[in-house]
Amino acid sequence: MKAIVIGAGLGGLLSAARLSKAGYQVEVYERLPITGGRFTNLSYKGFQLSSGALHILPHGPTGPLAQFLREVGADVEIVRSDTTTVRVPLKKDSPDYSEGFRDIPFSDFPTLLSHKDRLKIALLTVSTRKNRPTGSTLQAWLRSQIKDEWLVKFADSFCGWALSLRSDEVPVEEVFEIIENMYRFGGPGVPVGGCKGIIDALENVIAAHGGKIHTRAEVSKILLENGKAAGVLVGEEAHKADLIISNLGHVATACLCGEALSGDKNSEYLKQLETLRPSAGIKICLAADEPLVGHSGVLLTPYARRINGINEVTQVDPRLAPPGKHLVMSHQYVAPENIKNLEAEIELGLQDLKEIFPDKRYEVLLIQSYHDSWPVNRAASGTDPGNETPIPGLYVVGDGAKGRGGIEVEGVALGVAATMKKILG
């Protein structure tokens, strides 16, 4: 059996590693000159910056991605982060950090509520594990339960960091799946070697089982025979296969199918694709001679203008920076209406960093934006159509087809695992 994987991003390489281990003859075609897509390292001034993801796995060494890596035999060390904190002003109602701030543990966010609301949160935590709220956004549900804008700020910071969305854009049921996964898998961790440590390990697995990865090889068409996926066109050359896995997202994959998806029988699927929109964000990479965050987890910043969260991965792996240096990366959500004004969004993020790290010396290494065809996620969390397509033998993986409740790369792993279960049983 032969499988072709379109795209050598994380989802594509996870799929290729699992299928090659299962005995498939695997070929991966990647249009870029490098593998990893938005999940690899960029060497710059002695720092190992990332092309997308921030060298951190939301569920660390016990999460879906770590489990999948162990399943395929990828040799990656993942170190659990020591803590995740939330930076809040000393005065709760202060609009910024200018009058001082303190960091509280992530789990202590209810302490900023009244005693009555803390009790209500505790009761809701218990009751909603069995009776999940549905039919609204997270923000609307929070406001219907507790009249405190702190919760909205906290939710926006978390959703901005984890999903590149505001809390009024995320279905409440998706957030509760995310919370359930936090209980199930635990908090974040850092892979030694950063994103590329994982990509290199997956490439080794694929090669060990006879798989091949072709870079600078763009797939221009998905070939069908009798209505079933049967291969791909690369340049002028056709490559036949029994199975096609696309890491391009549903919309781009549909475009490669041409007229094959037209017709009434596929109309509902195509309508769903029309509603999908990618999520956008900005990452700012900093170099410092001293620790800025001071721990290896995430620092959430709900009172900032734009920055949602920050991490300092050199707390785990100092080799991601030159000797004596620290690598710090911030992430901020970009609203759809602000994508055309990225310079202003970047400036607001830079102003945030000055207030978040007052009296600290750092250098801005690189500013990266993710939107349109190079987004944070190809489909906003809770909206993707799953991994199957109307064409037999054609599946979609990656950040446009994540599992329910999957944050970032953990969702990619959940989606790939679900796809492999359908294919391999």
C-alpha positions as CSV (number, residue, x, y, z in Angstrom):
1,M,0.0,0.0,0.0
2,K,1.3,3.4,-0.9
3,A,0.4,6.7,0.8
4,I,1.2,10.2,-0.4
5,V,1.4,13.0,2.2
6,I,1.0,16.6,0.9
7,G,2.9,19.0,3.1
8,A,5.8,18.3,5.5
9,G,4.4,20.4,8.4
10,L,3.8,18.7,11.8
11,G,0.5,17.1,10.8
12,G,2.0,15.7,7.6
13,L,5.1,14.3,9.2
14,L,3.2,12.8,12.1
15,S,1.0,11.0,9.5
16,A,3.9,9.9,7.5
17,A,5.7,8.5,10.5
18,R,2.7,6.5,11.6
19,L,1.9,5.1,8.2
20,S,5.5,4.2,7.4
21,K,5.7,2.4,10.7
22,A,2.5,0.5,9.8
23,G,4.1,-0.8,6.6
24,Y,2.9,1.8,4.0
25,Q,5.2,3.0,1.3
26,V,5.2,6.7,2.1
27,E,6.2,9.7,0.0
28,V,5.9,13.3,1.3
29,Y,5.8,16.3,-1.0
30,E,6.6,19.7,0.3
31,R,6.6,22.9,-1.7
32,L,9.1,24.8,0.5
33,P,12.8,24.1,0.7
34,I,12.6,23.1,4.3
35,T,10.4,20.7,6.4
36,G,8.4,21.6,9.5
37,G,6.3,24.5,8.1
38,R,5.2,26.6,11.0
39,F,6.8,24.1,13.4
40,T,10.6,24.3,13.0
41,N,13.6,26.4,14.1
42,L,15.0,29.5,12.4
43,S,18.7,30.2,13.2
44,Y,19.2,33.9,13.8
45,K,22.1,35.6,15.7
46,G,22.8,32.3,17.5
47,F,19.2,32.0,18.6
48,Q,16.9,29.1,17.6
49,L,13.7,31.1,16.9
50,S,10.6,29.3,15.7
51,S,8.9,29.5,12.4
52,G,5.5,29.5,14.1
53,A,4.8,27.6,17.3
54,L,6.7,28.9,20.4
55,H,8.8,25.8,21.3
56,I,6.2,24.8,23.8
57,L,3.7,22.0,23.9
58,P,0.4,22.9,25.8
59,H,0.2,19.5,27.5
60,G,3.9,18.7,27.9
61,P,5.3,15.1,28.2
62,T,1.8,13.5,28.8
63,G,-0.2,15.3,26.1
64,P,-1.5,13.9,22.8
65,L,1.6,15.0,20.8
66,A,4.0,13.5,23.3
67,Q,2.0,10.2,23.3
68,F,1.9,10.1,19.5
69,L,5.7,10.7,19.3
70,R,6.3,7.8,21.7
71,E,3.9,5.6,19.7
72,V,5.9,6.1,16.5
73,G,9.2,5.8,18.2
74,A,10.3,9.4,17.8
75,D,13.2,10.2,20.2
76,V,12.2,13.5,21.8
77,E,12.8,14.7,25.4
78,I,10.0,16.9,26.6
79,V,10.4,18.7,30.0
80,R,7.3,19.7,32.0
81,S,7.2,23.4,32.7
82,D,7.4,24.3,36.3
83,T,4.5,26.8,36.4
84,T,2.1,29.0,34.5
85,T,1.3,32.4,35.9
86,V,-1.0,35.4,35.3
87,R,0.3,39.0,35.6
88,V,-2.3,41.2,37.3
89,P,-2.1,44.9,38.5
90,L,-1.7,45.5,42.2
91,K,-5.0,47.4,41.9
92,K,-7.5,45.1,40.2
93,D,-9.4,47.9,38.5
94,S,-6.3,49.5,37.1
95,P,-6.4,49.4,33.3
96,D,-2.7,48.6,33.0
97,Y,0.5,47.6,34.9
98,S,1.7,51.2,35.4
99,E,0.9,51.2,39.2
100,G,2.7,47.9,39.8
101,F,1.8,44.3,39.3
102,R,2.0,40.8,40.8
103,D,2.1,37.3,39.3
104,I,-0.4,34.7,40.5
105,P,-0.5,31.0,39.6
106,F,-2.9,30.1,36.8
107,S,-5.1,28.0,39.1
108,D,-5.5,31.0,41.4
109,F,-7.4,33.2,39.0
110,P,-10.7,32.9,41.1
111,T,-8.9,34.7,44.0
112,L,-9.6,38.0,42.2
113,L,-13.3,37.4,42.4
114,S,-15.6,38.1,45.3
115,H,-16.2,35.3,47.9
116,K,-19.7,34.8,46.4
117,D,-18.4,34.5,42.9
118,R,-15.5,32.1,44.0
119,L,-18.2,29.8,45.4
120,K,-20.1,30.0,42.2
121,I,-17.0,29.2,40.2
122,A,-16.4,26.1,42.4
123,L,-20.0,24.9,41.9
124,L,-19.8,25.5,38.1
125,T,-16.6,23.6,37.9
126,V,-18.2,20.5,39.4
127,S,-21.6,20.8,37.6
128,T,-20.3,21.6,34.1
129,R,-18.1,18.4,34.0
130,K,-21.4,16.5,33.5
131,N,-23.7,19.1,32.1
132,R,-21.7,21.0,29.5
133,P,-23.0,24.4,28.4
134,T,-23.8,24.8,24.7
135,G,-25.2,27.2,22.2
136,S,-23.2,30.4,23.0
137,T,-19.6,31.8,23.0
138,L,-17.4,31.5,26.1
139,Q,-17.7,35.2,26.8
140,A,-21.5,35.2,26.6
141,W,-21.7,32.3,28.9
142,L,-19.3,33.8,31.4
143,R,-21.3,37.1,31.5
144,S,-24.5,35.1,32.0
145,Q,-23.0,33.4,35.1
146,I,-20.7,36.0,36.8
147,K,-20.9,39.7,36.5
148,D,-17.1,40.4,36.7
149,E,-15.1,41.8,33.8
150,W,-12.0,40.2,35.3
151,L,-13.2,36.8,34.0
152,V,-13.6,38.2,30.5
153,K,-10.1,39.6,30.5
154,F,-8.7,36.3,31.8
155,A,-10.6,34.4,29.2
156,D,-9.5,36.7,26.4
157,S,-5.9,36.3,27.5
158,F,-6.1,32.5,27.6
159,C,-8.0,32.2,24.3
160,G,-5.7,34.7,22.6
161,W,-2.6,32.7,23.7
162,A,-4.0,29.2,23.1
163,L,-6.3,29.8,20.1
164,S,-5.6,33.2,18.6
165,L,-9.2,34.1,19.2
166,R,-11.2,36.3,21.6
167,S,-13.5,34.7,24.1
168,D,-16.5,35.9,22.1
169,E,-15.3,34.0,19.1
170,V,-14.9,30.5,20.7
171,P,-17.9,28.1,21.2
172,V,-18.3,27.5,24.9
173,E,-18.5,23.8,24.3
174,E,-15.1,23.8,22.7
175,V,-13.6,25.6,25.7
176,F,-15.0,23.0,28.0
177,E,-13.3,20.3,25.9
178,I,-10.1,22.2,26.3
179,I,-10.5,22.4,30.0
180,E,-11.2,18.7,30.2
181,N,-8.0,18.0,28.3
182,M,-6.1,20.2,30.8
183,Y,-7.4,17.9,33.6
184,R,-6.6,14.8,31.5
185,F,-3.1,15.7,30.2
186,G,-1.7,18.4,32.5
187,G,0.1,21.7,31.7
188,P,2.8,22.7,29.2
189,G,6.2,21.5,28.5
190,V,9.2,22.3,26.3
191,P,10.8,19.9,23.8
192,V,14.6,19.8,24.0
193,G,15.8,21.2,20.8
194,G,12.6,23.2,20.3
195,C,10.2,22.6,17.4
196,K,13.0,21.2,15.2
197,G,13.9,18.6,17.8
198,I,10.5,17.0,17.1
199,I,10.7,17.5,13.3
200,D,14.1,15.9,13.1
201,A,13.0,12.9,15.2
202,L,9.9,12.4,12.9
203,E,12.1,12.5,9.8
204,N,14.4,9.9,11.4
205,V,11.4,7.6,11.9
206,I,10.2,8.1,8.4
207,A,13.6,7.4,6.9
208,A,14.1,4.3,9.1
209,H,11.0,2.8,7.6
210,G,11.8,3.6,4.0
211,G,9.7,6.7,3.6
212,K,10.9,9.6,1.4
213,I,10.5,13.4,1.9
214,H,10.7,15.6,-1.2
215,T,11.2,19.3,-0.7
216,R,10.7,22.0,-3.4
217,A,8.0,19.7,-4.8
218,E,4.6,21.3,-5.0
219,V,1.5,19.3,-5.6
220,S,-0.7,21.0,-8.2
221,K,-3.5,18.5,-8.4
222,I,-5.1,15.6,-6.6
223,L,-5.8,12.8,-9.0
224,L,-9.0,10.7,-8.8
225,E,-10.1,7.4,-10.4
226,N,-13.7,6.3,-10.1
227,G,-14.4,9.0,-7.6
228,K,-11.6,7.9,-5.2
229,A,-8.2,9.7,-4.5
230,A,-5.6,7.9,-6.6
231,G,-2.5,10.1,-6.6
232,V,-1.1,13.6,-7.1
233,L,0.4,15.7,-9.9
234,V,3.8,17.2,-9.0
235,G,5.0,19.4,-11.9
236,E,4.1,17.4,-15.0
237,E,4.6,14.0,-13.3
238,A,1.8,11.9,-11.9
239,H,2.4,9.9,-8.7
240,K,-0.1,7.1,-8.0
241,A,-1.1,6.1,-4.4
242,D,-3.8,4.2,-2.5
243,L,-4.2,6.9,0.1
244,I,-3.7,10.7,0.2
245,I,-3.2,12.7,3.4
246,S,-3.2,16.5,3.0
247,N,-1.7,18.8,5.5
248,L,-2.9,21.9,3.7
249,G,-6.3,22.4,5.4
250,H,-9.7,21.7,3.9
251,V,-10.0,24.8,1.6
252,A,-6.6,24.4,-0.1
253,T,-7.1,20.6,-0.4
254,A,-10.5,21.2,-2.0
255,C,-8.9,23.5,-4.5
256,L,-6.5,20.7,-5.5
257,C,-9.5,18.5,-6.3
258,G,-10.8,20.9,-8.9
259,E,-14.3,20.0,-10.2
260,A,-14.3,16.7,-8.4
261,L,-16.0,18.3,-5.4
262,S,-18.7,20.1,-7.4
263,G,-22.3,18.9,-7.4
264,D,-25.2,18.6,-5.0
265,K,-23.9,15.7,-3.0
266,N,-20.9,17.8,-1.8
267,S,-22.9,21.1,-1.3
268,E,-23.1,20.9,2.5
269,Y,-19.3,20.2,2.8
270,L,-18.5,23.1,0.4
271,K,-20.9,25.4,2.4
272,Q,-19.0,24.6,5.5
273,L,-15.7,25.4,3.9
274,E,-17.0,28.8,3.0
275,T,-17.6,29.6,6.7
276,L,-14.0,28.7,7.7
277,R,-11.6,31.5,8.5
278,P,-8.0,31.3,9.6
279,S,-6.9,32.8,12.9
280,A,-4.2,35.5,12.9
281,G,-1.5,36.5,15.4
282,I,1.8,38.2,15.9
283,K,4.9,36.8,17.6
284,I,7.7,39.1,19.0
285,C,11.0,37.4,19.8
286,L,13.3,39.0,22.5
287,A,16.9,38.4,23.5
288,A,17.9,39.3,27.1
289,D,21.0,38.9,29.3
290,E,18.8,38.1,32.3
291,P,15.6,36.2,32.8
292,L,12.5,38.2,32.0
293,V,9.7,35.7,32.8
294,G,11.7,33.7,35.4
295,H,10.0,30.3,34.8
296,S,9.6,27.8,32.0
297,G,5.8,28.0,31.7
298,V,3.5,30.6,30.2
299,L,3.0,34.1,31.6
300,L,-0.5,35.3,30.7
301,T,-1.1,39.0,30.5
302,P,-4.8,39.8,30.6
303,Y,-4.4,43.5,31.2
304,A,-2.1,44.2,28.3
305,R,-3.3,46.1,25.2
306,R,-2.5,43.3,22.8
307,I,0.0,40.7,24.2
308,N,-1.8,37.6,25.5
309,G,1.1,35.5,26.8
310,I,4.8,35.1,26.9
311,N,7.2,32.2,27.4
312,E,11.0,31.9,28.1
313,V,12.0,28.5,26.7
314,T,15.7,28.9,27.6
315,Q,14.6,28.1,31.2
316,V,14.5,24.5,30.0
317,D,16.9,24.4,27.0
318,P,19.6,27.1,27.2
319,R,20.9,25.8,23.8
320,L,18.1,27.7,22.1
321,A,20.1,30.9,22.7
322,P,23.8,31.8,22.7
323,P,25.6,31.2,26.0
324,G,24.4,33.6,28.8
325,K,21.4,34.7,26.8
326,H,17.7,34.1,27.2
327,L,15.1,33.7,24.4
328,V,11.6,35.2,25.2
329,M,8.7,35.0,22.8
330,S,5.3,36.8,23.1
331,H,2.1,36.1,21.2
332,Q,-0.8,38.3,20.5
333,Y,-4.1,37.7,18.7
334,V,-5.0,39.9,15.7
335,A,-8.6,40.5,15.1
336,P,-9.9,40.2,11.5
337,E,-10.6,43.9,11.2
338,N,-6.9,44.7,12.2
339,I,-5.1,42.4,9.8
340,K,-4.7,45.3,7.2
341,N,-3.1,47.4,9.9
342,L,-0.4,45.1,11.3
343,E,2.1,47.8,11.9
344,A,-0.2,49.5,14.4
345,E,-0.9,46.1,16.0
346,I,2.9,45.4,16.3
347,E,3.5,48.8,17.9
348,L,0.8,48.1,20.5
349,G,2.5,44.8,21.3
350,L,5.9,46.5,21.7
351,Q,4.3,49.1,24.0
352,D,2.9,46.2,26.1
353,L,6.3,44.6,26.4
354,K,7.8,47.8,27.8
355,E,5.1,47.9,30.5
356,I,5.2,44.1,31.2
357,F,9.0,44.3,31.6
358,P,9.7,47.7,33.1
359,D,13.4,48.5,33.8
360,K,14.4,45.3,32.0
361,R,16.9,45.4,29.1
362,Y,16.2,43.3,26.0
363,E,16.6,43.3,22.3
364,V,13.8,42.7,19.8
365,L,15.2,40.0,17.6
366,L,12.4,39.3,15.2
367,I,8.7,40.1,14.7
368,Q,6.6,37.6,12.8
369,S,3.0,37.8,11.7
370,Y,0.6,34.9,10.8
371,H,-2.5,35.5,8.7
372,D,-4.2,34.6,5.5
373,S,-2.3,31.7,3.8
374,W,0.3,31.5,6.6
375,P,-2.0,31.8,9.6
376,V,-1.9,30.6,13.2
377,N,-4.6,28.1,12.5
378,R,-6.2,27.4,9.1
379,A,-9.6,27.0,10.8
380,A,-10.6,28.7,14.1
381,S,-11.0,26.2,17.0
382,G,-14.3,24.5,17.2
383,T,-15.2,25.2,13.6
384,D,-13.2,22.7,11.4
385,P,-15.0,19.9,9.5
386,G,-12.9,17.1,10.9
387,N,-10.4,14.9,9.1
388,E,-12.5,13.2,6.4
389,T,-13.5,14.6,3.0
390,P,-16.3,13.6,0.6
391,I,-13.6,11.9,-1.5
392,P,-12.8,8.3,-0.4
393,G,-9.1,7.9,0.3
394,L,-8.5,11.6,0.9
395,Y,-8.0,12.9,4.5
396,V,-7.0,16.3,5.9
397,V,-4.7,16.8,8.9
398,G,-3.0,19.7,10.5
399,D,-4.1,23.0,12.2
400,G,-7.2,23.1,9.9
401,A,-8.5,19.8,11.1
402,K,-7.8,19.4,14.8
403,G,-9.4,17.2,17.4
404,R,-12.1,18.6,19.7
405,G,-10.5,20.5,22.6
406,G,-7.1,20.4,21.0
407,I,-4.9,23.4,21.8
408,E,-2.3,24.3,19.1
409,V,-0.1,21.4,18.2
410,E,-1.9,19.1,20.7
411,G,-5.0,19.5,18.4
412,V,-2.9,18.6,15.4
413,A,-1.8,15.4,17.1
414,L,-5.4,14.6,18.1
415,G,-6.6,15.1,14.5
416,V,-3.8,12.9,13.1
417,A,-4.5,10.2,15.7
418,A,-8.2,10.2,14.8
419,T,-7.3,9.9,11.1
420,M,-4.9,7.0,11.7
421,K,-7.6,5.2,13.6
422,K,-10.0,5.5,10.6
423,I,-7.3,4.3,8.3
424,L,-5.5,1.6,10.3
425,G,-8.3,0.6,12.7
